[in-house]
């Protein structure tokens, strides 16, 4: 899924260790919400199937799936704006992610 709405994603299957490694990403700017930043980085780098696996690890770790960015958007708000994000939106909803108006 490449194009203006989604960065190019590497095509190989990711190991659980590689998927889980995204849990340890920290933003350079400490004013940014670390949970939102982890989610956006995972979305940008992973195929939908790997992103769904990541969401399982993310929620098991007690992280906030409805964390907001500096504009007050949740990851579901952000991803839902992209034309080619249907599988990512479905994965988020499977884990009970909310839009900012619902969170």
MOPAC internal coordinates of N, CA, C and O (Angstrom, degrees):
PM7 1SCF
backbone

  N    0.0000 0     0.00 0     0.00 0    0    0    0
  C    1.4505 1     0.00 0     0.00 0    1    0    0
  C    1.5203 1   109.27 1     0.00 0    2    1    0
  O    1.2310 1   119.42 1   -96.28 1    3    2    1
  N    1.2694 1   118.71 1    83.72 1    3    2    1
  C    1.4512 1   119.25 1   176.19 1    5    3    2
  C    1.5186 1   107.93 1  -108.58 1    6    5    3
  O    1.2310 1   120.78 1    -5.49 1    7    6    5
  N    1.2887 1   116.12 1   174.51 1    7    6    5
  C    1.4505 1   120.94 1  -178.16 1    9    7    6
  C    1.5056 1   110.12 1   129.39 1   10    9    7
  O    1.2310 1   120.49 1     6.29 1   11   10    9
  N    1.3255 1   116.67 1  -173.71 1   11   10    9
  C    1.4546 1   119.72 1  -174.16 1   13   11   10
  C    1.5223 1   114.03 1   -67.06 1   14   13   11
  O    1.2310 1   119.56 1   157.60 1   15   14   13
  N    1.3133 1   118.45 1   -22.40 1   15   14   13
  C    1.4571 1   120.70 1  -175.51 1   17   15   14
  C    1.5178 1   113.21 1   -93.37 1   18   17   15
  O    1.2310 1   119.74 1   165.16 1   19   18   17
  N    1.3091 1   118.10 1   -14.84 1   19   18   17
  C    1.4579 1   120.22 1  -173.60 1   21   19   18
  C    1.5214 1   108.71 1  -150.00 1   22   21   19
  O    1.2310 1   120.07 1   -52.61 1   23   22   21
  N    1.3247 1   117.47 1   127.39 1   23   22   21
  C    1.4619 1   118.59 1   176.32 1   25   23   22
  C    1.5237 1   111.15 1   -63.18 1   26   25   23
  O    1.2310 1   120.98 1   -21.36 1   27   26   25
  N    1.3245 1   115.74 1   158.64 1   27   26   25
  C    1.4597 1   119.94 1   176.98 1   29   27   26
  C    1.5161 1   109.40 1   -62.23 1   30   29   27
  O    1.2310 1   120.70 1   -43.36 1   31   30   29
  N    1.3118 1   116.27 1   136.64 1   31   30   29
  C    1.4559 1   122.41 1  -177.72 1   33   31   30
  C    1.5221 1   108.61 1  -111.62 1   34   33   31
  O    1.2310 1   121.10 1   -42.99 1   35   34   33
  N    1.3144 1   115.51 1   137.01 1   35   34   33
  C    1.4621 1   120.81 1   177.85 1   37   35   34
  C    1.5243 1   108.70 1   -64.66 1   38   37   35
  O    1.2310 1   120.28 1   -42.86 1   39   38   37
  N    1.3318 1   117.07 1   137.14 1   39   38   37
  C    1.4469 1   121.08 1  -171.93 1   41   39   38
  C    1.5134 1   117.68 1   -85.46 1   42   41   39
  O    1.2310 1   119.15 1   167.54 1   43   42   41
  N    1.3329 1   119.24 1   -12.46 1   43   42   41
  C    1.4631 1   118.11 1  -176.66 1   45   43   42
  C    1.5233 1   111.68 1   -78.88 1   46   45   43
  O    1.2310 1   121.54 1   -21.88 1   47   46   45
  N    1.3308 1   114.65 1   158.12 1   47   46   45
  C    1.4706 1   120.78 1   177.24 1   49   47   46
  C    1.5189 1   108.62 1   -68.88 1   50   49   47
  O    1.2310 1   120.61 1   -45.00 1   51   50   49
  N    1.3141 1   116.43 1   135.00 1   51   50   49
  C    1.4626 1   121.63 1   179.71 1   53   51   50
  C    1.5219 1   109.94 1   -93.90 1   54   53   51
  O    1.2310 1   120.59 1   -39.01 1   55   54   53
  N    1.3227 1   116.48 1   140.99 1   55   54   53
  C    1.4586 1   121.17 1   174.80 1   57   55   54
  C    1.5285 1   109.16 1   -73.21 1   58   57   55
  O    1.2310 1   121.01 1   -19.17 1   59   58   57
  N    1.3325 1   115.67 1   160.83 1   59   58   57
  C    1.4618 1   119.74 1   175.85 1   61   59   58
  C    1.5248 1   110.67 1   -58.41 1   62   61   59
  O    1.2310 1   120.16 1   141.88 1   63   62   61
  N    1.3320 1   117.31 1   -38.12 1   63   62   61
  C    1.4621 1   120.77 1  -179.22 1   65   63   62
  C    1.5295 1   110.75 1   -62.81 1   66   65   63
  O    1.2310 1   120.60 1   137.82 1   67   66   65
  N    1.3075 1   116.47 1   -42.18 1   67   66   65
  C    1.4727 1   119.92 1   179.27 1   69   67   66
  C    1.5216 1   110.48 1   -66.45 1   70   69   67
  O    1.2310 1   120.12 1   136.81 1   71   70   69
  N    1.3188 1   117.37 1   -43.19 1   71   70   69
  C    1.4629 1   121.50 1   178.43 1   73   71   70
  C    1.5266 1   109.73 1   -61.59 1   74   73   71
  O    1.2310 1   120.53 1   133.42 1   75   74   73
  N    1.3312 1   116.60 1   -46.58 1   75   74   73
  C    1.4674 1   121.54 1  -179.04 1   77   75   74
  C    1.5264 1   112.41 1   -65.35 1   78   77   75
  O    1.2310 1   120.06 1   153.83 1   79   78   77
  N    1.3266 1   117.49 1   -26.17 1   79   78   77
  C    1.4697 1   120.17 1  -177.92 1   81   79   78
  C    1.5278 1   111.67 1   -58.98 1   82   81   79
  O    1.2310 1   119.99 1   155.60 1   83   82   81
  N    1.3199 1   117.62 1   -24.40 1   83   82   81
  C    1.4617 1   121.11 1   178.93 1   85   83   82
  C    1.5288 1   112.12 1   -68.24 1   86   85   83
  O    1.2310 1   120.07 1   160.24 1   87   86   85
  N    1.3252 1   117.47 1   -19.76 1   87   86   85
  C    1.4656 1   120.35 1   177.02 1   89   87   86
  C    1.5238 1   111.57 1   -63.70 1   90   89   87
  O    1.2310 1   119.98 1   159.89 1   91   90   89
  N    1.3208 1   117.64 1   -20.11 1   91   90   89
  C    1.4573 1   122.02 1  -174.08 1   93   91   90
  C    1.5223 1   113.72 1  -101.51 1   94   93   91
  O    1.2310 1   120.45 1  -173.21 1   95   94   93
  N    1.3321 1   116.74 1     6.79 1   95   94   93
  C    1.4593 1   120.52 1   176.38 1   97   95   94
  C    1.5273 1   108.45 1   -70.13 1   98   97   95
  O    1.2310 1   120.92 1   -45.40 1   99   98   97
  N    1.3232 1   115.84 1   134.60 1   99   98   97
  C    1.4607 1   119.66 1   175.01 1  101   99   98
  C    1.5236 1   108.46 1  -124.44 1  102  101   99
  O    1.2310 1   120.41 1   -39.76 1  103  102  101
  N    1.3288 1   116.82 1   140.24 1  103  102  101
  C    1.4678 1   119.04 1  -179.50 1  105  103  102
  C    1.5249 1   110.83 1   -70.31 1  106  105  103
  O    1.2310 1   121.05 1   -33.38 1  107  106  105
  N    1.3333 1   115.60 1   146.62 1  107  106  105
  C    1.4653 1   120.60 1   175.91 1  109  107  106
  C    1.5269 1   109.93 1   -66.44 1  110  109  107
  O    1.2310 1   120.83 1   143.53 1  111  110  109
  N    1.3231 1   116.03 1   -36.47 1  111  110  109
  C    1.4611 1   121.85 1   179.18 1  113  111  110
  C    1.5246 1   108.19 1   -91.71 1  114  113  111
  O    1.2310 1   120.13 1   -68.09 1  115  114  113
  N    1.3171 1   117.36 1   111.91 1  115  114  113
  C    1.4569 1   121.38 1  -176.16 1  117  115  114
  C    1.5231 1   113.18 1   -68.67 1  118  117  115
  O    1.2310 1   119.98 1   170.82 1  119  118  117
  N    1.3347 1   117.64 1    -9.18 1  119  118  117
  C    1.4660 1   120.32 1   176.61 1  121  119  118
  C    1.5355 1   111.33 1   -78.91 1  122  121  119
  O    1.2310 1   120.58 1   163.24 1  123  122  121
  N    1.3254 1   116.50 1   -16.76 1  123  122  121
  C    1.4605 1   120.71 1  -179.91 1  125  123  122
  C    1.5236 1   109.77 1   -81.04 1  126  125  123
  O    1.2310 1   120.84 1   -34.05 1  127  126  125
  N    1.3387 1   115.99 1   145.95 1  127  126  125
  C    1.4606 1   121.37 1   179.50 1  129  127  126
  C    1.5265 1   109.08 1   -70.59 1  130  129  127
  O    1.2310 1   119.92 1   -60.99 1  131  130  129
  N    1.3380 1   117.77 1   119.01 1  131  130  129
  C    1.4696 1   119.74 1  -176.54 1  133  131  130
  C    1.5269 1   113.59 1   -63.18 1  134  133  131
  O    1.2310 1   119.57 1   145.38 1  135  134  133
  N    1.3350 1   118.43 1   -34.62 1  135  134  133
  C    1.4676 1   119.96 1   179.22 1  137  135  134
  C    1.5225 1   110.76 1   -67.31 1  138  137  135
  O    1.2310 1   120.30 1   137.85 1  139  138  137
  N    1.3283 1   117.03 1   -42.15 1  139  138  137
  C    1.4704 1   119.78 1   177.75 1  141  139  138
  C    1.5335 1   109.49 1   -63.07 1  142  141  139
  O    1.2310 1   120.32 1   136.57 1  143  142  141
  N    1.3236 1   117.00 1   -43.43 1  143  142  141
  C    1.4645 1   120.54 1  -177.47 1  145  143  142
  C    1.5222 1   111.70 1   -63.11 1  146  145  143
  O    1.2310 1   120.11 1   140.07 1  147  146  145
  N    1.3189 1   117.40 1   -39.93 1  147  146  145
  C    1.4684 1   121.49 1   177.32 1  149  147  146
  C    1.5299 1   109.51 1   -62.43 1  150  149  147
  O    1.2310 1   120.59 1   135.35 1  151  150  149
  N    1.3253 1   116.47 1   -44.65 1  151  150  149
  C    1.4683 1   120.45 1  -179.35 1  153  151  150
  C    1.5235 1   111.66 1   -63.43 1  154  153  151
  O    1.2310 1   119.83 1   136.67 1  155  154  153
  N    1.3177 1   117.92 1   -43.33 1  155  154  153
  C    1.4691 1   120.35 1  -177.45 1  157  155  154
  C    1.5292 1   110.17 1   -68.20 1  158  157  155
  O    1.2310 1   120.24 1   140.94 1  159  158  157
  N    1.3236 1   117.14 1   -39.06 1  159  158  157
  C    1.4746 1   120.10 1   178.07 1  161  159  158
  C    1.5285 1   110.57 1   -65.07 1  162  161  159
  O    1.2310 1   120.23 1   138.45 1  163  162  161
  N    1.3130 1   117.17 1   -41.55 1  163  162  161
  C    1.4704 1   120.49 1   178.69 1  165  163  162
  C    1.5303 1   110.02 1   -64.31 1  166  165  163
  O    1.2310 1   120.26 1   136.16 1  167  166  165
  N    1.3219 1   117.11 1   -43.84 1  167  166  165
  C    1.4672 1   121.39 1   178.31 1  169  167  166
  C    1.5277 1   110.61 1   -59.04 1  170  169  167
  O    1.2310 1   120.48 1   136.35 1  171  170  169
  N    1.3141 1   116.69 1   -43.65 1  171  170  169
  C    1.4602 1   120.78 1  -176.65 1  173  171  170
  C    1.5274 1   112.50 1   -69.33 1  174  173  171
  O    1.2310 1   120.15 1   152.17 1  175  174  173
  N    1.3224 1   117.31 1   -27.83 1  175  174  173
  C    1.4589 1   120.39 1  -173.33 1  177  175  174
  C    1.5231 1   115.00 1  -100.64 1  178  177  175
  O    1.2310 1   120.23 1   156.23 1  179  178  177
  N    1.3299 1   117.17 1   -23.77 1  179  178  177
  C    1.4641 1   119.76 1  -169.34 1  181  179  178
  C    1.5208 1   113.58 1  -105.57 1  182  181  179
  O    1.2310 1   122.20 1   -27.73 1  183  182  181
  N    1.3336 1   113.39 1   152.27 1  183  182  181
  C    1.4587 1   119.62 1   168.35 1  185  183  182
  C    1.5196 1   106.92 1   -71.25 1  186  185  183
  O    1.2310 1   120.21 1   -19.26 1  187  186  185
  N    1.3122 1   117.20 1   160.74 1  187  186  185
  C    1.4729 1   121.51 1  -176.38 1  189  187  186
  C    1.5264 1   111.88 1   -56.95 1  190  189  187
  O    1.2310 1   119.72 1   139.68 1  191  190  189
  N    1.3213 1   118.14 1   -40.32 1  191  190  189
  C    1.4730 1   120.12 1  -178.80 1  193  191  190
  C    1.5263 1   111.31 1   -66.22 1  194  193  191
  O    1.2310 1   120.23 1   140.75 1  195  194  193
  N    1.3381 1   117.16 1   -39.25 1  195  194  193
  C    1.4602 1   120.36 1   177.29 1  197  195  194
  C    1.5266 1   110.54 1   -70.55 1  198  197  195
  O    1.2310 1   120.36 1   142.82 1  199  198  197
  N    1.3269 1   116.92 1   -37.18 1  199  198  197
  C    1.4642 1   121.37 1   177.91 1  201  199  198
  C    1.5288 1   110.22 1   -61.94 1  202  201  199
  O    1.2310 1   120.64 1   139.26 1  203  202  201
  N    1.3242 1   116.38 1   -40.74 1  203  202  201
  C    1.4669 1   119.65 1   178.06 1  205  203  202
  C    1.5293 1   110.42 1   -63.40 1  206  205  203
  O    1.2310 1   120.11 1   137.51 1  207  206  205
  N    1.3297 1   117.39 1   -42.49 1  207  206  205
  C    1.4686 1   120.32 1   175.90 1  209  207  206
  C    1.5241 1   110.40 1   -61.21 1  210  209  207
  O    1.2310 1   120.74 1   137.49 1  211  210  209
  N    1.3232 1   116.18 1   -42.51 1  211  210  209
  C    1.4578 1   120.87 1   178.94 1  213  211  210
  C    1.5314 1   110.78 1   -59.38 1  214  213  211
  O    1.2310 1   119.98 1   137.79 1  215  214  213
  N    1.3246 1   117.65 1   -42.21 1  215  214  213
  C    1.4615 1   120.84 1  -179.58 1  217  215  214
  C    1.5255 1   111.22 1   -58.93 1  218  217  215
  O    1.2310 1   120.02 1   144.41 1  219  218  217
  N    1.3134 1   117.57 1   -35.59 1  219  218  217
  C    1.4565 1   120.71 1   176.09 1  221  219  218
  C    1.5218 1   111.33 1   -62.63 1  222  221  219
  O    1.2310 1   120.46 1   133.45 1  223  222  221
  N    1.3321 1   116.73 1   -46.55 1  223  222  221
  C    1.4663 1   120.97 1   178.00 1  225  223  222
  C    1.5282 1   110.74 1   -64.66 1  226  225  223
  O    1.2310 1   120.77 1   139.75 1  227  226  225
  N    1.3228 1   116.13 1   -40.25 1  227  226  225
  C    1.4703 1   122.91 1  -178.14 1  229  227  226
  C    1.5287 1   110.48 1   -61.74 1  230  229  227
  O    1.2310 1   120.90 1   131.38 1  231  230  229
  N    1.3424 1   115.89 1   -48.62 1  231  230  229
  C    1.4623 1   118.88 1  -178.62 1  233  231  230
  C    1.5247 1   111.39 1   -71.44 1  234  233  231
  O    1.2310 1   119.81 1   144.46 1  235  234  233
  N    1.3505 1   117.97 1   -35.54 1  235  234  233
  C    1.4649 1   121.08 1   176.01 1  237  235  234
  C    1.5243 1   111.19 1   -60.92 1  238  237  235
  O    1.2310 1   120.64 1   149.16 1  239  238  237
  N    1.3236 1   116.38 1   -30.84 1  239  238  237
  C    1.4669 1   121.22 1  -179.93 1  241  239  238
  C    1.5301 1   111.74 1   -80.21 1  242  241  239
  O    1.2310 1   120.48 1   179.52 1  243  242  241
  N    1.3360 1   116.69 1    -0.48 1  243  242  241
  C    1.4597 1   120.12 1   178.32 1  245  243  242
  C    1.5155 1   113.94 1    78.33 1  246  245  243
  O    1.2310 1   120.40 1  -159.89 1  247  246  245
  N    1.3261 1   116.85 1    20.11 1  247  246  245
  C    1.4700 1   120.80 1  -179.14 1  249  247  246
  C    1.5306 1   109.50 1   -80.32 1  250  249  247
  O    1.2310 1   120.58 1   -19.10 1  251  250  249
  N    1.3231 1   116.50 1   160.90 1  251  250  249
  C    1.4669 1   123.75 1  -174.03 1  253  251  250
  C    1.5282 1   111.43 1   -91.42 1  254  253  251
  O    1.2310 1   120.52 1   -76.14 1  255  254  253
  N    1.3271 1   116.61 1   103.86 1  255  254  253
  C    1.4590 1   122.48 1   179.88 1  257  255  254
  C    1.5265 1   111.99 1   -68.40 1  258  257  255
  O    1.2310 1   120.28 1   161.59 1  259  258  257
  N    1.3158 1   117.07 1   -18.41 1  259  258  257
  C    1.4636 1   121.37 1  -179.29 1  261  259  258
  C    1.5335 1   112.30 1  -108.80 1  262  261  259
  O    1.2310 1   120.88 1  -156.51 1  263  262  261
  N    1.3193 1   115.92 1    23.49 1  263  262  261
  C    1.4622 1   120.68 1   175.29 1  265  263  262
  C    1.5264 1   108.70 1   -60.06 1  266  265  263
  O    1.2310 1   120.78 1   -29.90 1  267  266  265
  N    1.3270 1   116.12 1   150.10 1  267  266  265
  C    1.4713 1   120.50 1  -176.42 1  269  267  266
  C    1.5234 1   111.60 1  -113.00 1  270  269  267
  O    1.2310 1   121.79 1   -29.37 1  271  270  269
  N    1.3215 1   114.18 1   150.63 1  271  270  269
  C    1.4627 1   120.48 1   175.73 1  273  271  270
  C    1.5290 1   109.30 1   -85.02 1  274  273  271
  O    1.2310 1   120.62 1     4.62 1  275  274  273
  N    1.3125 1   116.43 1  -175.38 1  275  274  273
  C    1.4617 1   121.06 1  -177.67 1  277  275  274
  C    1.5272 1   113.25 1   -66.14 1  278  277  275
  O    1.2310 1   120.03 1   166.38 1  279  278  277
  N    1.3337 1   117.56 1   -13.62 1  279  278  277
  C    1.4702 1   122.13 1   177.34 1  281  279  278
  C    1.5261 1   112.05 1   -97.37 1  282  281  279
  O    1.2310 1   120.52 1  -177.71 1  283  282  281
  N    1.3250 1   116.62 1     2.29 1  283  282  281
  C    1.4639 1   121.32 1  -179.83 1  285  283  282
  C    1.5178 1   113.69 1    82.35 1  286  285  283
  O    1.2310 1   120.12 1  -164.63 1  287  286  285
  N    1.3395 1   117.38 1    15.37 1  287  286  285
  C    1.4668 1   121.78 1   179.22 1  289  287  286
  C    1.5209 1   110.81 1   -94.19 1  290  289  287
  O    1.2310 1   121.17 1   -36.92 1  291  290  289
  N    1.3350 1   115.37 1   143.08 1  291  290  289
  C    1.4587 1   120.11 1   168.81 1  293  291  290
  C    1.5257 1   107.51 1   -85.32 1  294  293  291
  O    1.2310 1   120.60 1    -9.55 1  295  294  293
  N    1.3207 1   116.45 1   170.45 1  295  294  293
  C    1.4596 1   119.92 1   177.73 1  297  295  294
  C    1.5303 1   110.96 1   -62.08 1  298  297  295
  O    1.2310 1   120.15 1   146.00 1  299  298  297
  N    1.3176 1   117.32 1   -34.00 1  299  298  297
  C    1.4665 1   120.25 1   178.14 1  301  299  298
  C    1.5244 1   110.63 1   -66.33 1  302  301  299
  O    1.2310 1   119.85 1   140.19 1  303  302  301
  N    1.3321 1   117.88 1   -39.81 1  303  302  301
  C    1.4698 1   120.40 1   174.76 1  305  303  302
  C    1.5208 1   109.77 1   -56.66 1  306  305  303
  O    1.2310 1   120.83 1   130.69 1  307  306  305
  N    1.3101 1   116.03 1   -49.31 1  307  306  305
  C    1.4608 1   121.83 1  -175.43 1  309  307  306
  C    1.5290 1   112.07 1   -64.79 1  310  309  307
  O    1.2310 1   120.51 1   129.66 1  311  310  309
  N    1.3118 1   116.63 1   -50.34 1  311  310  309
  C    1.4627 1   120.55 1  -175.81 1  313  311  310
  C    1.5304 1   111.75 1   -68.72 1  314  313  311
  O    1.2310 1   120.05 1   145.20 1  315  314  313
  N    1.3161 1   117.50 1   -34.80 1  315  314  313
  C    1.4651 1   120.98 1  -178.74 1  317  315  314
  C    1.5321 1   112.20 1   -63.06 1  318  317  315
  O    1.2310 1   120.03 1   162.32 1  319  318  317
  N    1.3251 1   117.54 1   -17.68 1  319  318  317
  C    1.4718 1   121.78 1   178.18 1  321  319  318
  C    1.5263 1   112.26 1   -76.27 1  322  321  319
  O    1.2310 1   119.85 1   165.51 1  323  322  321
  N    1.3229 1   117.88 1   -14.49 1  323  322  321
  C    1.4662 1   121.85 1  -175.21 1  325  323  322
  C    1.5240 1   111.16 1   -93.70 1  326  325  323
  O    1.2310 1   120.93 1   -47.82 1  327  326  325
  N    1.2975 1   115.83 1   132.18 1  327  326  325
  C    1.4636 1   121.84 1  -176.82 1  329  327  326
  C    1.5244 1   113.06 1   -58.65 1  330  329  327
  O    1.2310 1   120.03 1   140.63 1  331  330  329
  N    1.3049 1   117.56 1   -39.37 1  331  330  329
  C    1.4750 1   121.10 1  -171.92 1  333  331  330
  C    1.5195 1   112.94 1   -99.77 1  334  333  331
  O    1.2310 1   120.27 1  -150.76 1  335  334  333
  N    1.3063 1   117.09 1    29.24 1  335  334  333
  C    1.4588 1   119.94 1  -173.70 1  337  335  334
  C    1.5209 1   114.21 1  -107.99 1  338  337  335
  O    1.2310 1   119.68 1  -164.44 1  339  338  337
  N    1.3094 1   118.21 1    15.56 1  339  338  337
  C    1.4646 1   121.98 1  -174.31 1  341  339  338
  C    1.5262 1   112.06 1   -53.68 1  342  341  339
  O    1.2310 1   119.81 1   134.23 1  343  342  341
  N    1.3263 1   117.97 1   -45.77 1  343  342  341
  C    1.4704 1   120.95 1  -178.37 1  345  343  342
  C    1.5247 1   111.55 1   -67.55 1  346  345  343
  O    1.2310 1   120.44 1   145.66 1  347  346  345
  N    1.3189 1   116.76 1   -34.34 1  347  346  345
  C    1.4690 1   121.27 1   178.41 1  349  347  346
  C    1.5319 1   110.37 1   -70.03 1  350  349  347
  O    1.2310 1   120.64 1   137.55 1  351  350  349
  N    1.3271 1   116.38 1   -42.45 1  351  350  349
  C    1.4670 1   121.19 1   177.36 1  353  351  350
  C    1.5311 1   109.49 1   -61.48 1  354  353  351
  O    1.2310 1   120.49 1   135.90 1  355  354  353
  N    1.3285 1   116.66 1   -44.10 1  355  354  353
  C    1.4664 1   120.51 1   179.45 1  357  355  354
  C    1.5271 1   110.96 1   -61.14 1  358  357  355
  O    1.2310 1   120.16 1   138.67 1  359  358  357
  N    1.3313 1   117.30 1   -41.33 1  359  358  357
  C    1.4659 1   120.72 1   178.33 1  361  359  358
  C    1.5224 1   110.50 1   -62.98 1  362  361  359
  O    1.2310 1   120.11 1   135.88 1  363  362  361
  N    1.3250 1   117.40 1   -44.12 1  363  362  361
  C    1.4622 1   121.10 1   179.08 1  365  363  362
  C    1.5240 1   111.40 1   -61.77 1  366  365  363
  O    1.2310 1   120.65 1   137.02 1  367  366  365
  N    1.3230 1   116.35 1   -42.98 1  367  366  365
  C    1.4667 1   119.82 1  -179.47 1  369  367  366
  C    1.5282 1   111.04 1   -67.15 1  370  369  367
  O    1.2310 1   120.41 1   147.34 1  371  370  369
  N    1.3289 1   116.81 1   -32.66 1  371  370  369
  C    1.4648 1   120.97 1   177.14 1  373  371  370
  C    1.5319 1   110.29 1   -59.58 1  374  373  371
  O    1.2310 1   120.69 1   147.29 1  375  374  373
  N    1.3267 1   116.28 1   -32.71 1  375  374  373
  C    1.4656 1   121.41 1   179.51 1  377  375  374
  C    1.5281 1   111.75 1   -96.70 1  378  377  375
  O    1.2310 1   120.61 1  -164.99 1  379  378  377
  N    1.3281 1   116.44 1    15.01 1  379  378  377
  C    1.4607 1   123.63 1   174.42 1  381  379  378
  C    1.5263 1   114.47 1    67.98 1  382  381  379
  O    1.2310 1   120.67 1  -146.16 1  383  382  381
  N    1.3466 1   116.33 1    33.84 1  383  382  381
  C    1.4591 1   119.86 1   173.83 1  385  383  382
  C    1.5132 1   109.53 1   -68.43 1  386  385  383
  O    1.2310 1   120.97 1   -28.53 1  387  386  385
  N    1.3097 1   115.75 1   151.47 1  387  386  385
  C    1.4618 1   122.03 1  -178.33 1  389  387  386
  C    1.5119 1   110.62 1  -123.38 1  390  389  387
  O    1.2310 1   121.13 1   -23.43 1  391  390  389
  N    1.3161 1   115.44 1   156.57 1  391  390  389
  C    1.4589 1   121.07 1   168.37 1  393  391  390
  C    1.5276 1   106.74 1   -81.05 1  394  393  391
  O    1.2310 1   120.29 1   -19.32 1  395  394  393
  N    1.3271 1   117.05 1   160.68 1  395  394  393
  C    1.4662 1   120.15 1  -174.60 1  397  395  394
  C    1.5211 1   112.24 1   -58.82 1  398  397  395
  O    1.2310 1   119.77 1   147.34 1  399  398  397
  N    1.3146 1   118.05 1   -32.66 1  399  398  397
  C    1.4672 1   121.06 1   179.47 1  401  399  398
  C    1.5379 1   111.36 1   -68.12 1  402  401  399
  O    1.2310 1   120.63 1   158.01 1  403  402  401
  N    1.3380 1   116.41 1   -21.99 1  403  402  401
  C    1.4727 1   121.02 1  -178.13 1  405  403  402
  C    1.5299 1   111.83 1   -99.15 1  406  405  403
  O    1.2310 1   120.64 1   156.36 1  407  406  405
  N    1.3277 1   116.38 1   -23.64 1  407  406  405
  C    1.4796 1   120.83 1  -172.84 1  409  407  406
  C    1.5119 1   111.93 1   -76.78 1  410  409  407
  O    1.2310 1   120.10 1   180.00 1  411  410  409

